[in-house]
Amino acid sequence: MLDPDTGWWDELTKPVPDDMRREDGHRTFGLMELAVRGPWRGQGIARRLHETLLDSFEAERVLLNVHPGSKAASAAYRAWGYRKIGEARPWGTGADLHDVMLLDLR
């Protein structure tokens, strides 16, 4: 869960509205590193992992970063209801630009 003082929103290249960045420690789950190894891809494993994860917590939304070169991951996130809300350079200015995606759970 994102803490009220999270720096995640500060990494976006363009600011988002204050209401979108507001965190209280319960509102937003930050998803990091959902991956399936090559031999097991295309079998619905990532979708099932994602659904199981979402069933394990209560939050209004899920936030993640995905590298735009990860076409399969980006397509899966869109199919699961995520929408791109901006771009960020996670982990500092030398990082590749990532798409920031949000899934509303309400």
KOLTINU-334372 format. One record per atom (N, C-alpha, C): x, y, z; residue in three letters; atom name; residue number from 1. Coordinates in nm, 2 decimals. Layout:
// KOLTINU-334372
> x  y  z  residuo  atomo  num
> X  Y  Z  ALA  CA  NUM
...
This chain:
// KOLTINU-334372
> x  y  z  residuo  atomo  num
> 0.09  -0.12  0.00  MET  N  1
> 0.00  0.00  0.00  MET  CA  1
> 0.09  0.12  0.00  MET  C  1
> 0.05  0.23  -0.07  LEU  N  2
> 0.13  0.35  -0.08  LEU  CA  2
> 0.10  0.43  0.04  LEU  C  2
> 0.21  0.47  0.11  ASP  N  3
> 0.21  0.56  0.23  ASP  CA  3
> 0.17  0.70  0.19  ASP  C  3
> 0.12  0.78  0.28  PRO  N  4
> 0.08  0.92  0.25  PRO  CA  4
> 0.20  1.00  0.19  PRO  C  4
> 0.32  0.96  0.23  ASP  N  5
> 0.44  1.04  0.19  ASP  CA  5
> 0.52  0.97  0.08  ASP  C  5
> 0.45  0.88  0.00  THR  N  6
> 0.52  0.81  -0.11  THR  CA  6
> 0.58  0.90  -0.21  THR  C  6
> 0.69  0.86  -0.27  GLY  N  7
> 0.75  0.94  -0.37  GLY  CA  7
> 0.71  0.89  -0.51  GLY  C  7
> 0.62  0.79  -0.52  TRP  N  8
> 0.59  0.73  -0.65  TRP  CA  8
> 0.53  0.84  -0.74  TRP  C  8
> 0.45  0.93  -0.69  TRP  N  9
> 0.39  1.03  -0.78  TRP  CA  9
> 0.49  1.13  -0.82  TRP  C  9
> 0.59  1.15  -0.75  ASP  N  10
> 0.69  1.25  -0.78  ASP  CA  10
> 0.78  1.21  -0.90  ASP  C  10
> 0.77  1.09  -0.94  GLU  N  11
> 0.85  1.04  -1.05  GLU  CA  11
> 0.79  1.07  -1.19  GLU  C  11
> 0.66  1.11  -1.19  LEU  N  12
> 0.59  1.13  -1.32  LEU  CA  12
> 0.66  1.25  -1.39  LEU  C  12
> 0.66  1.25  -1.52  THR  N  13
> 0.72  1.35  -1.59  THR  CA  13
> 0.63  1.48  -1.60  THR  C  13
> 0.50  1.46  -1.59  LYS  N  14
> 0.41  1.57  -1.58  LYS  CA  14
> 0.32  1.54  -1.46  LYS  C  14
> 0.29  1.65  -1.38  PRO  N  15
> 0.21  1.64  -1.26  PRO  CA  15
> 0.07  1.59  -1.29  PRO  C  15
> 0.01  1.52  -1.20  VAL  N  16
> -0.13  1.48  -1.20  VAL  CA  16
> -0.20  1.56  -1.10  VAL  C  16
> -0.34  1.57  -1.11  PRO  N  17
> -0.41  1.64  -1.01  PRO  CA  17
> -0.39  1.60  -0.86  PRO  C  17
> -0.40  1.69  -0.77  ASP  N  18
> -0.38  1.66  -0.63  ASP  CA  18
> -0.47  1.55  -0.58  ASP  C  18
> -0.59  1.54  -0.63  ASP  N  19
> -0.68  1.44  -0.58  ASP  CA  19
> -0.63  1.30  -0.63  ASP  C  19
> -0.57  1.29  -0.74  MET  N  20
> -0.52  1.16  -0.79  MET  CA  20
> -0.40  1.12  -0.71  MET  C  20
> -0.31  1.21  -0.66  ARG  N  21
> -0.19  1.18  -0.59  ARG  CA  21
> -0.22  1.16  -0.44  ARG  C  21
> -0.33  1.19  -0.39  ARG  N  22
> -0.36  1.18  -0.25  ARG  CA  22
> -0.35  1.03  -0.21  ARG  C  22
> -0.27  1.01  -0.10  GLU  N  23
> -0.26  0.87  -0.05  GLU  CA  23
> -0.28  0.88  0.10  GLU  C  23
> -0.34  0.77  0.15  ASP  N  24
> -0.36  0.76  0.30  ASP  CA  24
> -0.31  0.63  0.36  ASP  C  24
> -0.24  0.55  0.28  GLY  N  25
> -0.19  0.42  0.33  GLY  CA  25
> -0.28  0.31  0.31  GLY  C  25
> -0.40  0.34  0.25  HIS  N  26
> -0.50  0.23  0.23  HIS  CA  26
> -0.56  0.25  0.09  HIS  C  26
> -0.55  0.36  0.02  ARG  N  27
> -0.61  0.39  -0.10  ARG  CA  27
> -0.55  0.32  -0.22  ARG  C  27
> -0.42  0.31  -0.23  THR  N  28
> -0.36  0.26  -0.35  THR  CA  28
> -0.26  0.15  -0.32  THR  C  28
> -0.27  0.04  -0.40  PHE  N  29
> -0.17  -0.07  -0.39  PHE  CA  29
> -0.07  -0.05  -0.51  PHE  C  29
> 0.06  -0.04  -0.48  GLY  N  30
> 0.16  -0.03  -0.58  GLY  CA  30
> 0.21  -0.17  -0.62  GLY  C  30
> 0.18  -0.20  -0.74  LEU  N  31
> 0.22  -0.34  -0.80  LEU  CA  31
> 0.36  -0.33  -0.85  LEU  C  31
> 0.45  -0.42  -0.81  MET  N  32
> 0.59  -0.42  -0.85  MET  CA  32
> 0.62  -0.56  -0.91  MET  C  32
> 0.68  -0.57  -1.03  GLU  N  33
> 0.74  -0.69  -1.08  GLU  CA  33
> 0.65  -0.81  -1.09  GLU  C  33
> 0.54  -0.80  -1.16  LEU  N  34
> 0.46  -0.92  -1.19  LEU  CA  34
> 0.52  -0.98  -1.32  LEU  C  34
> 0.57  -1.10  -1.31  ALA  N  35
> 0.64  -1.16  -1.43  ALA  CA  35
> 0.61  -1.31  -1.43  ALA  C  35
> 0.61  -1.36  -1.55  VAL  N  36
> 0.60  -1.50  -1.57  VAL  CA  36
> 0.71  -1.54  -1.67  VAL  C  36
> 0.78  -1.64  -1.63  ARG  N  37
> 0.90  -1.69  -1.71  ARG  CA  37
> 0.85  -1.74  -1.85  ARG  C  37
> 0.93  -1.72  -1.95  GLY  N  38
> 0.90  -1.75  -2.09  GLY  CA  38
> 0.82  -1.88  -2.11  GLY  C  38
> 0.87  -2.00  -2.06  PRO  N  39
> 0.80  -2.12  -2.09  PRO  CA  39
> 0.66  -2.13  -2.05  PRO  C  39
> 0.62  -2.05  -1.95  TRP  N  40
> 0.48  -2.05  -1.89  TRP  CA  40
> 0.39  -1.94  -1.94  TRP  C  40
> 0.45  -1.86  -2.03  ARG  N  41
> 0.36  -1.74  -2.08  ARG  CA  41
> 0.26  -1.79  -2.17  ARG  C  41
> 0.15  -1.71  -2.18  GLY  N  42
> 0.04  -1.75  -2.28  GLY  CA  42
> -0.06  -1.85  -2.22  GLY  C  42
> -0.05  -1.88  -2.09  GLN  N  43
> -0.13  -1.98  -2.03  GLN  CA  43
> -0.23  -1.92  -1.93  GLN  C  43
> -0.23  -1.79  -1.92  GLY  N  44
> -0.32  -1.72  -1.83  GLY  CA  44
> -0.27  -1.72  -1.68  GLY  C  44
> -0.14  -1.75  -1.66  ILE  N  45
> -0.09  -1.75  -1.53  ILE  CA  45
> -0.08  -1.61  -1.47  ILE  C  45
> -0.03  -1.52  -1.55  ALA  N  46
> -0.02  -1.38  -1.50  ALA  CA  46
> -0.16  -1.33  -1.46  ALA  C  46
> -0.26  -1.35  -1.54  ARG  N  47
> -0.40  -1.31  -1.51  ARG  CA  47
> -0.44  -1.37  -1.38  ARG  C  47
> -0.42  -1.50  -1.36  ARG  N  48
> -0.46  -1.56  -1.24  ARG  CA  48
> -0.39  -1.51  -1.12  ARG  C  48
> -0.26  -1.49  -1.13  LEU  N  49
> -0.18  -1.43  -1.03  LEU  CA  49
> -0.23  -1.29  -0.99  LEU  C  49
> -0.26  -1.21  -1.09  HIS  N  50
> -0.31  -1.08  -1.07  HIS  CA  50
> -0.44  -1.08  -1.00  HIS  C  50
> -0.54  -1.17  -1.04  GLU  N  51
> -0.67  -1.18  -0.98  GLU  CA  51
> -0.65  -1.22  -0.83  GLU  C  51
> -0.56  -1.32  -0.81  THR  N  52
> -0.54  -1.37  -0.67  THR  CA  52
> -0.48  -1.26  -0.58  THR  C  52
> -0.39  -1.18  -0.64  LEU  N  53
> -0.34  -1.07  -0.56  LEU  CA  53
> -0.44  -0.97  -0.53  LEU  C  53
> -0.53  -0.93  -0.63  LEU  N  54
> -0.63  -0.83  -0.60  LEU  CA  54
> -0.73  -0.88  -0.50  LEU  C  54
> -0.75  -1.01  -0.49  ASP  N  55
> -0.84  -1.06  -0.39  ASP  CA  55
> -0.78  -1.06  -0.25  ASP  C  55
> -0.65  -1.03  -0.23  SER  N  56
> -0.59  -1.04  -0.11  SER  CA  56
> -0.58  -0.91  -0.03  SER  C  56
> -0.63  -0.80  -0.08  PHE  N  57
> -0.63  -0.67  -0.02  PHE  CA  57
> -0.75  -0.59  -0.05  PHE  C  57
> -0.77  -0.48  0.03  GLU  N  58
> -0.88  -0.39  0.00  GLU  CA  58
> -0.81  -0.25  -0.03  GLU  C  58
> -0.84  -0.20  -0.15  ALA  N  59
> -0.79  -0.07  -0.19  ALA  CA  59
> -0.88  -0.02  -0.30  ALA  C  59
> -0.87  0.11  -0.32  GLU  N  60
> -0.95  0.17  -0.43  GLU  CA  60
> -0.90  0.15  -0.57  GLU  C  60
> -0.76  0.13  -0.57  ARG  N  61
> -0.70  0.12  -0.70  ARG  CA  61
> -0.56  0.06  -0.69  ARG  C  61
> -0.50  0.03  -0.81  VAL  N  62
> -0.37  -0.03  -0.82  VAL  CA  62
> -0.29  0.06  -0.92  VAL  C  62
> -0.17  0.08  -0.88  LEU  N  63
> -0.08  0.17  -0.96  LEU  CA  63
> 0.04  0.08  -1.00  LEU  C  63
> 0.09  0.10  -1.12  LEU  N  64
> 0.21  0.03  -1.16  LEU  CA  64
> 0.28  0.10  -1.27  LEU  C  64
> 0.41  0.07  -1.29  ASN  N  65
> 0.49  0.12  -1.40  ASN  CA  65
> 0.52  0.00  -1.49  ASN  C  65
> 0.51  0.02  -1.62  VAL  N  66
> 0.55  -0.08  -1.72  VAL  CA  66
> 0.63  -0.02  -1.83  VAL  C  66
> 0.74  -0.09  -1.87  HIS  N  67
> 0.83  -0.04  -1.97  HIS  CA  67
> 0.75  -0.05  -2.10  HIS  C  67
> 0.74  0.06  -2.18  PRO  N  68
> 0.66  0.06  -2.31  PRO  CA  68
> 0.71  -0.05  -2.41  PRO  C  68
> 0.83  -0.09  -2.39  GLY  N  69
> 0.88  -0.20  -2.48  GLY  CA  69
> 0.83  -0.33  -2.45  GLY  C  69
> 0.77  -0.35  -2.33  SER  N  70
> 0.71  -0.47  -2.29  SER  CA  70
> 0.56  -0.48  -2.34  SER  C  70
> 0.55  -0.50  -2.47  LYS  N  71
> 0.42  -0.49  -2.54  LYS  CA  71
> 0.32  -0.59  -2.48  LYS  C  71
> 0.36  -0.72  -2.45  ALA  N  72
> 0.27  -0.82  -2.40  ALA  CA  72
> 0.22  -0.77  -2.27  ALA  C  72
> 0.31  -0.72  -2.18  ALA  N  73
> 0.27  -0.68  -2.05  ALA  CA  73
> 0.17  -0.56  -2.06  ALA  C  73
> 0.21  -0.46  -2.14  SER  N  74
> 0.12  -0.35  -2.16  SER  CA  74
> -0.02  -0.39  -2.21  SER  C  74
> -0.02  -0.48  -2.30  ALA  N  75
> -0.15  -0.52  -2.36  ALA  CA  75
> -0.23  -0.60  -2.25  ALA  C  75
> -0.17  -0.68  -2.17  ALA  N  76
> -0.24  -0.75  -2.06  ALA  CA  76
> -0.29  -0.65  -1.96  ALA  C  76
> -0.22  -0.56  -1.92  TYR  N  77
> -0.27  -0.46  -1.82  TYR  CA  77
> -0.39  -0.38  -1.88  TYR  C  77
> -0.38  -0.34  -2.01  ARG  N  78
> -0.50  -0.27  -2.07  ARG  CA  78
> -0.62  -0.37  -2.07  ARG  C  78
> -0.60  -0.49  -2.10  ALA  N  79
> -0.71  -0.59  -2.11  ALA  CA  79
> -0.77  -0.61  -1.97  ALA  C  79
> -0.69  -0.59  -1.87  TRP  N  80
> -0.74  -0.61  -1.73  TRP  CA  80
> -0.80  -0.49  -1.67  TRP  C  80
> -0.80  -0.38  -1.75  GLY  N  81
> -0.87  -0.25  -1.71  GLY  CA  81
> -0.78  -0.14  -1.67  GLY  C  81
> -0.65  -0.15  -1.68  TYR  N  82
> -0.56  -0.04  -1.65  TYR  CA  82
> -0.57  0.06  -1.76  TYR  C  82
> -0.54  0.18  -1.72  ARG  N  83
> -0.53  0.29  -1.82  ARG  CA  83
> -0.40  0.37  -1.79  ARG  C  83
> -0.34  0.42  -1.89  LYS  N  84
> -0.22  0.50  -1.88  LYS  CA  84
> -0.26  0.64  -1.83  LYS  C  84
> -0.19  0.68  -1.72  ILE  N  85
> -0.21  0.81  -1.66  ILE  CA  85
> -0.09  0.91  -1.68  ILE  C  85
> 0.02  0.85  -1.72  GLY  N  86
> 0.14  0.94  -1.74  GLY  CA  86
> 0.26  0.85  -1.77  GLY  C  86
> 0.37  0.92  -1.76  GLU  N  87
> 0.50  0.85  -1.78  GLU  CA  87
> 0.59  0.89  -1.66  GLU  C  87
> 0.69  0.80  -1.63  ALA  N  88
> 0.78  0.83  -1.52  ALA  CA  88
> 0.92  0.76  -1.55  ALA  C  88
> 1.02  0.82  -1.49  ARG  N  89
> 1.15  0.76  -1.49  ARG  CA  89
> 1.18  0.70  -1.35  ARG  C  89
> 1.13  0.58  -1.32  PRO  N  90
> 1.15  0.53  -1.19  PRO  CA  90
> 1.30  0.51  -1.16  PRO  C  90
> 1.33  0.52  -1.03  TRP  N  91
> 1.47  0.50  -0.98  TRP  CA  91
> 1.57  0.60  -1.03  TRP  C  91
> 1.52  0.72  -1.07  GLY  N  92
> 1.61  0.83  -1.10  GLY  CA  92
> 1.61  0.87  -1.24  GLY  C  92
> 1.69  0.97  -1.27  THR  N  93
> 1.68  1.03  -1.41  THR  CA  93
> 1.75  0.95  -1.51  THR  C  93
> 1.83  0.85  -1.48  GLY  N  94
> 1.90  0.77  -1.58  GLY  CA  94
> 1.82  0.65  -1.63  GLY  C  94
> 1.70  0.63  -1.56  ALA  N  95
> 1.62  0.51  -1.60  ALA  CA  95
> 1.54  0.54  -1.73  ALA  C  95
> 1.50  0.43  -1.79  ASP  N  96
> 1.42  0.44  -1.91  ASP  CA  96
> 1.28  0.50  -1.87  ASP  C  96
> 1.22  0.56  -1.96  LEU  N  97
> 1.08  0.61  -1.94  LEU  CA  97
> 0.98  0.49  -1.94  LEU  C  97
> 0.90  0.49  -1.84  HIS  N  98
> 0.79  0.39  -1.82  HIS  CA  98
> 0.66  0.45  -1.83  HIS  C  98
> 0.56  0.37  -1.87  ASP  N  99
> 0.42  0.41  -1.87  ASP  CA  99
> 0.37  0.39  -1.73  ASP  C  99
> 0.30  0.48  -1.67  VAL  N  100
> 0.23  0.47  -1.54  VAL  CA  100
> 0.09  0.44  -1.56  VAL  C  100
> 0.04  0.32  -1.51  MET  N  101
> -0.09  0.28  -1.53  MET  CA  101
> -0.17  0.26  -1.40  MET  C  101
> -0.30  0.29  -1.41  LEU  N  102
> -0.39  0.29  -1.29  LEU  CA  102
> -0.51  0.20  -1.32  LEU  C  102
> -0.54  0.12  -1.22  LEU  N  103
> -0.66  0.04  -1.23  LEU  CA  103
> -0.76  0.08  -1.12  LEU  C  103
> -0.87  0.13  -1.15  ASP  N  104
> -0.97  0.16  -1.05  ASP  CA  104
> -1.05  0.04  -1.01  ASP  C  104
> -1.06  0.01  -0.88  LEU  N  105
> -1.12  -0.11  -0.82  LEU  CA  105
> -1.26  -0.08  -0.77  LEU  C  105
> -1.30  0.04  -0.76  ARG  N  106
> -1.43  0.07  -0.71  ARG  CA  106
> -1.54  0.03  -0.80  ARG  C  106
